[in-house]
Amino acid sequence: MPLRGILKDELVDSGRAPKMDEKARCQSCGMPIHVGNFGTNASGSMNFEYCNICFQKGAFTDMDMTCANMIKQTTSRMIQELGMNEQEAHELAIEIVPRMKRWRQRF
């Protein structure tokens, strides 16, 4: 799940996550979403709630994904793709992922 579109400075500024209302975010992984990375509905139309990594053809790409595993996956991607250290990436993932629609009702 590429984190293109997220500026490293935005994420790590003062060690704080960006405000949740600053960007449209995938409601599964928390990645900023925009035209070009929206998921798709079963009809083929764009889904404006989820990215194309998490949601395709009207279904989640990994139906067995848990919030804890999504936090681990997101942490790993921020380390690899944004060069963040493990602690700051994990803290940011914990801040963002559980607030997403897919996971919210489970807490």
Buried (B, 14 or more C-beta within 10 A) or exposed (E): BEBEEBEEEEBBEEEEBBEEEEBBBBBBBBBBBEEEBBBBBEEEEBBEBBBBBBBBEEEBBEEEBEBEEBBBBBBBBBBEBBEBEEEBBBBBBBBBBBBBEBBEEEE
